[in-house]
Amino acid sequence: MNRLLIGLALVVLLGYGAFEARKLVAGPEISINTPKNGSATSTALVTIEGTAQNIAFLTINDAPSYTDEAGKFVYRFSPPAGYTVITVAAVDRFGRRAHQSVALTVVTYCPLNA
């Protein structure tokens, strides 16, 4: 009976350890929610929003960035007119890397003076 309880406790403990270690094994994960890839905008200020999990360091277009406790990041910048690619990159504490890119077109409209 005692061996059965010890064996059961050991199985539960190992299972819980494997469940918690899954994030360490998975490596960094990045998801960009907005803007959508291939979208176009005419605004001067573009907001990049998304989530990054299992990271130690995050960059957006090679500039350091930060996440909140839930892994959400927000980055605002003024891109030049035309085609722009935004790249979000992350490194976990073991040196594994991940990146996600989104392309958008910034269209500028010049009003005509009558």
HUCOR-V543096 format. One record per backbone hydrogen bond with DSSP energy under -0.5 kcal/mol. NH is the residue of the N-H (numbers start at 1). CO is the residue of the C=O. Records with the same first field share a line. If there is no record, write none. Layout:
NH: CO ; CO
This chain:
5: 1
6: 2
7: 3
8: 4
9: 5
10: 6
11: 7
12: 8
13: 9
14: 10
15: 11
16: 12
17: 13
18: 14
19: 15
20: 16
21: 17
22: 18 ; 19
23: 20
25: 21
26: 22
27: 23
29: 53
31: 51
33: 31 ; 49
34: 49
38: 103
39: 36 ; 103
41: 105
46: 44 ; 77
48: 46 ; 75
49: 34 ; 47
50: 73
51: 31
52: 71
53: 29
56: 91
57: 91
58: 65
59: 89
60: 63
61: 87
63: 60
65: 58
68: 72
71: 68
73: 50
75: 48
77: 46
79: 77
82: 106
84: 104
86: 102
88: 100
89: 59 ; 87
90: 98
91: 57
92: 96
95: 92
98: 90
100: 88
102: 86
104: 84
105: 39
106: 82 ; 104
107: 41 ; 105
110: 108
111: 109
114: 112
